[in-house]
Amino acid sequence: MPLSFAKLHGCGNDYLFVDCTRDHTLPGSTSMPAIARYVSNRRTGIGSDGVILVCADRLTDFRMEMYNADGSRGRMCGNGIRSMAKYVYDHALTASKHLAIATDSGVKKLDLEVSGGKVHRVRVAMGKAVLDGRQIPVDADGPVIDRPFEVAGRQWRITCVSMGNPHCVTFDVDPDTLPIKDVGPHFEHHAFFPERVNTEFVRVDSRSELTMRVWERGSGETFACGTGACAALVAAVLTGRADRHATVHLRGGDLEIEYSEDGDVVMTGPTVEVFSGSISIPHILD
């Protein structure tokens, strides 16, 4: 089965985009977890942090269906949705510079910055940060802010936030020296996080600049995480470390994050198309 795709990234957080708007279904879509694992492999496949299906939707402009590199279903991805906005505009699926895209975490509204007929940056209204523990979800009632937490053989202080997916933010280690491959899985699979968790390891450079690395559930370390950058600023504001508008430096680039007094979060950042092509999917996955 041939699978046509385009590879895009936002700050190095890369996804394969598949246009499902014309046929409305992807052949073999019941095998999407296996397909996502196959094509995301960086040695034997194309290589990506996952696959995003661009789908038609009756109530919004488009619907985003996301699969992580391990085949698990993702609810929302900040870098992914920015790249999806570029994909649909640059590939002439829409002429609008203002989009509403449905995700498993609700409808997101996006404003596209276009130059030379191509999208270069996208501003995304990410919605309100969720702080109630059971809604994130974590195994605790009420907010989890600067809470002592033992994992990977040491004590940490964590702040938990949902930006449509669960995040655990800590300021207890320098991201530049962190052995993230050793520590990240212990956070992801800890029993405190019933749906696993994305973990942000953050350094405060100033009240308007943060540096972070991220371990994403289902994908491991990625070069960037848009919802994670949002969660990092929310946590920094809640713990008195930063102002409400900051630049977050990630391994793949910078994101501008705003956290308003009423709890709304806005993210602005770049997106790039790398290449497009077609890959043959083994019949066993179809």
C-alpha positions as CSV (number, residue, x, y, z in Angstrom):
1,M,0.0,0.0,0.0
2,P,1.6,3.3,-1.0
3,L,1.3,6.2,1.5
4,S,1.7,9.7,0.3
5,F,3.0,12.2,2.9
6,A,4.7,15.5,3.6
7,K,7.2,15.9,6.4
8,L,7.0,19.2,8.3
9,H,8.5,20.3,11.6
10,G,8.0,23.1,14.2
11,C,11.2,23.8,16.0
12,G,12.5,20.3,15.1
13,N,9.3,18.5,16.4
14,D,8.7,16.6,13.2
15,Y,5.6,14.9,11.9
16,L,4.4,13.2,8.7
17,F,1.2,14.7,7.3
18,V,-1.3,12.6,5.3
19,D,-4.1,14.2,3.4
20,C,-7.4,12.4,4.2
21,T,-9.7,15.2,3.1
22,R,-10.5,13.9,-0.3
23,D,-11.2,10.2,0.4
24,H,-12.1,11.0,4.1
25,T,-10.5,7.7,5.1
26,L,-7.0,6.4,5.0
27,P,-6.7,2.9,3.5
28,G,-5.9,0.6,6.4
29,S,-6.7,3.2,9.0
30,T,-7.5,0.5,11.5
31,S,-3.8,-0.3,11.4
32,M,-2.7,3.3,12.0
33,P,-0.8,2.5,15.3
34,A,1.3,0.0,13.4
35,I,1.7,2.3,10.4
36,A,2.8,5.1,12.6
37,R,5.4,2.9,14.3
38,Y,6.7,1.8,10.9
39,V,7.0,5.1,9.1
40,S,8.2,7.0,12.2
41,N,11.3,4.7,12.7
42,R,14.4,6.8,12.0
43,R,16.4,3.9,10.7
44,T,14.0,1.8,8.7
45,G,11.1,4.2,8.0
46,I,11.0,7.9,7.1
47,G,11.7,9.2,10.6
48,S,9.4,11.4,12.7
49,D,7.9,12.0,16.1
50,G,4.6,10.7,14.7
51,V,1.9,10.9,12.1
52,I,-0.9,13.4,11.7
53,L,-3.9,12.8,9.5
54,V,-5.5,15.9,8.0
55,C,-9.2,15.1,8.0
56,A,-12.3,16.9,6.8
57,D,-14.7,18.1,9.5
58,R,-18.3,19.2,9.3
59,L,-18.2,21.8,12.0
60,T,-14.6,23.3,11.6
61,D,-12.2,23.8,8.8
62,F,-10.3,20.6,9.5
63,R,-9.8,17.8,12.1
64,M,-6.4,16.7,13.3
65,E,-5.9,13.0,14.1
66,M,-2.5,12.4,15.7
67,Y,-0.4,9.2,16.4
68,N,2.8,9.2,18.3
69,A,6.0,7.4,17.1
70,D,5.1,4.4,19.3
71,G,1.6,4.2,17.7
72,S,-0.3,5.6,20.7
73,R,-3.0,8.2,20.0
74,G,-2.1,11.8,20.8
75,R,-4.7,14.2,21.8
76,M,-3.0,17.5,20.8
77,C,0.4,18.8,19.7
78,G,1.2,22.5,19.6
79,N,4.0,22.1,17.0
80,G,2.0,19.6,15.1
81,I,-1.1,21.9,14.8
82,R,1.1,24.8,13.6
83,S,2.6,22.5,10.9
84,M,-0.8,21.3,10.0
85,A,-1.9,24.9,9.4
86,K,1.0,25.3,7.0
87,Y,0.3,22.1,5.3
88,V,-3.4,22.9,4.5
89,Y,-2.5,26.4,3.3
90,D,0.6,25.7,1.3
91,H,-1.0,22.6,-0.3
92,A,-4.1,24.7,-1.3
93,L,-6.6,22.8,0.9
94,T,-7.7,26.3,2.1
95,A,-7.1,29.9,1.2
96,S,-8.0,31.2,4.7
97,K,-5.4,32.7,7.0
98,H,-7.6,32.1,10.0
99,L,-8.5,28.5,10.8
100,A,-10.4,26.4,13.3
101,I,-9.0,22.9,13.7
102,A,-10.7,20.2,15.7
103,T,-8.5,18.1,17.9
104,D,-9.1,15.4,20.6
105,S,-8.6,18.3,23.1
106,G,-11.1,20.6,21.5
107,V,-11.2,23.2,18.7
108,K,-8.1,25.4,18.3
109,K,-8.1,28.7,16.5
110,L,-5.0,29.7,14.4
111,D,-3.8,32.8,12.7
112,L,-1.3,32.2,9.8
113,E,1.6,34.6,9.0
114,V,2.1,34.3,5.2
115,S,5.1,35.6,3.1
116,G,5.7,34.8,-0.6
117,G,2.6,32.6,-0.7
118,K,3.8,30.3,2.1
119,V,3.2,30.1,5.8
120,H,6.2,30.8,8.0
121,R,4.7,31.4,11.5
122,V,1.5,30.5,13.2
123,R,-0.2,31.9,16.3
124,V,-2.4,29.4,18.1
125,A,-5.0,30.1,20.8
126,M,-4.3,27.0,23.0
127,G,-7.2,27.5,25.4
128,K,-7.0,27.6,29.2
129,A,-4.4,25.8,31.3
130,V,-6.0,23.1,33.4
131,L,-4.6,22.9,36.9
132,D,-7.0,20.5,38.7
133,G,-5.1,17.3,39.4
134,R,-7.9,14.9,38.4
135,Q,-8.5,16.7,35.1
136,I,-4.8,16.7,34.0
137,P,-4.9,13.8,35.1
138,V,-2.6,13.0,38.0
139,D,-3.3,11.0,41.1
140,A,-4.1,14.0,43.3
141,D,-7.0,16.3,44.1
142,G,-6.6,20.0,43.4
143,P,-3.6,21.8,41.9
144,V,-0.1,20.3,42.0
145,I,2.2,23.3,42.3
146,D,5.8,23.0,43.4
147,R,5.0,19.7,45.1
148,P,7.8,17.4,46.4
149,F,8.0,14.3,44.3
150,E,10.3,11.3,44.4
151,V,11.2,9.6,41.1
152,A,14.4,8.1,39.5
153,G,16.0,7.8,42.9
154,R,15.9,11.5,43.9
155,Q,13.6,14.2,45.2
156,W,12.1,16.8,42.8
157,R,9.6,19.6,43.0
158,I,6.9,19.4,40.3
159,T,4.1,21.5,38.9
160,C,1.5,19.7,36.8
161,V,-0.5,21.3,34.0
162,S,-2.8,20.1,31.2
163,M,-2.7,21.9,27.9
164,G,-5.0,19.3,26.3
165,N,-2.4,16.7,27.3
166,P,-0.7,16.1,30.7
167,H,2.5,17.8,31.6
168,C,4.9,17.7,34.6
169,V,7.3,20.6,34.9
170,T,10.3,20.7,37.1
171,F,13.0,23.4,37.6
172,D,15.3,21.2,39.6
173,V,17.9,20.4,37.0
174,D,19.9,22.1,34.3
175,P,18.5,20.8,31.0
176,D,22.0,21.1,29.4
177,T,23.5,18.4,31.7
178,L,20.4,16.3,32.2
179,P,20.7,12.5,31.3
180,I,17.2,12.7,29.9
181,K,17.1,9.2,28.5
182,D,17.7,7.8,32.0
183,V,15.3,10.1,33.8
184,G,12.5,10.7,31.3
185,P,11.0,7.2,31.2
186,H,10.7,7.2,35.0
187,F,8.5,10.2,34.9
188,E,6.5,9.0,31.9
189,H,5.6,5.7,33.5
190,H,5.2,6.7,37.1
191,A,2.0,5.6,38.8
192,F,1.2,9.2,39.7
193,F,0.4,9.8,36.0
194,P,-2.5,7.4,35.0
195,E,-2.3,8.3,31.3
196,R,1.5,8.7,31.3
197,V,3.0,12.3,31.1
198,N,5.1,14.7,29.2
199,T,7.9,16.1,31.3
200,E,9.6,19.4,30.9
201,F,13.0,20.1,32.5
202,V,13.3,23.9,32.7
203,R,16.0,26.5,33.5
204,V,14.9,30.1,34.2
205,D,17.3,32.4,32.3
206,S,15.3,35.5,33.2
207,R,11.7,36.5,33.8
208,S,11.1,36.6,30.1
209,E,13.3,33.6,28.9
210,L,13.2,29.9,29.7
211,T,15.3,27.0,28.4
212,M,13.9,23.5,28.4
213,R,14.2,20.0,27.3
214,V,11.2,17.7,27.0
215,W,10.5,14.0,27.3
216,E,7.2,13.2,25.5
217,R,5.1,10.3,26.3
218,G,5.1,7.9,23.3
219,S,8.0,9.6,21.5
220,G,10.8,10.1,24.0
221,E,13.0,13.2,23.8
222,T,11.8,15.5,21.0
223,F,13.5,18.7,19.9
224,A,10.4,20.7,20.9
225,C,7.0,20.5,22.4
226,G,4.5,23.3,21.9
227,T,2.1,22.3,24.6
228,G,5.1,21.6,26.8
229,A,6.5,25.1,26.3
230,C,3.0,26.5,27.3
231,A,3.0,24.3,30.4
232,A,6.6,25.5,31.3
233,L,5.6,29.1,31.3
234,V,2.4,28.4,33.2
235,A,4.4,26.6,35.8
236,A,7.0,29.3,35.9
237,V,4.3,32.0,36.5
238,L,2.5,29.9,39.1
239,T,5.8,29.5,41.1
240,G,6.8,33.1,40.8
241,R,9.7,32.5,38.4
242,A,8.6,34.3,35.3
243,D,6.3,37.0,33.8
244,R,3.3,36.1,31.7
245,H,5.0,36.6,28.3
246,A,8.2,34.8,27.6
247,T,10.4,33.2,25.0
248,V,10.9,29.5,25.5
249,H,14.2,28.1,24.1
250,L,14.0,24.5,22.9
251,R,16.6,22.3,21.3
252,G,14.9,22.9,17.9
253,G,14.2,26.6,18.2
254,D,12.2,29.3,20.1
255,L,8.5,29.7,20.9
256,E,6.8,32.8,22.1
257,I,4.2,32.0,24.9
258,E,1.7,34.2,26.6
259,Y,-0.3,33.3,29.7
260,S,-3.1,35.7,30.4
261,E,-4.6,36.6,33.8
262,D,-7.7,34.7,32.9
263,G,-5.8,31.5,32.2
264,D,-5.7,31.5,28.4
265,V,-2.5,30.5,26.7
266,V,-1.3,31.7,23.3
267,M,1.7,30.2,21.4
268,T,3.5,31.6,18.3
269,G,6.2,29.9,16.4
270,P,7.7,28.8,13.1
271,T,6.9,25.8,10.9
272,V,8.8,24.4,7.9
273,E,8.1,21.8,5.3
274,V,11.1,19.4,4.8
275,F,10.0,17.2,1.9
276,S,7.2,15.2,0.5
277,G,7.0,11.7,-1.0
278,S,5.4,8.3,-0.9
279,I,6.4,5.2,1.0
280,S,5.2,1.6,0.5
281,I,3.5,0.1,3.5
282,P,3.9,-3.7,4.0
283,H,0.6,-5.5,3.4
284,I,0.8,-7.0,6.9
285,L,0.0,-3.6,8.3
286,D,-2.9,-2.9,6.0
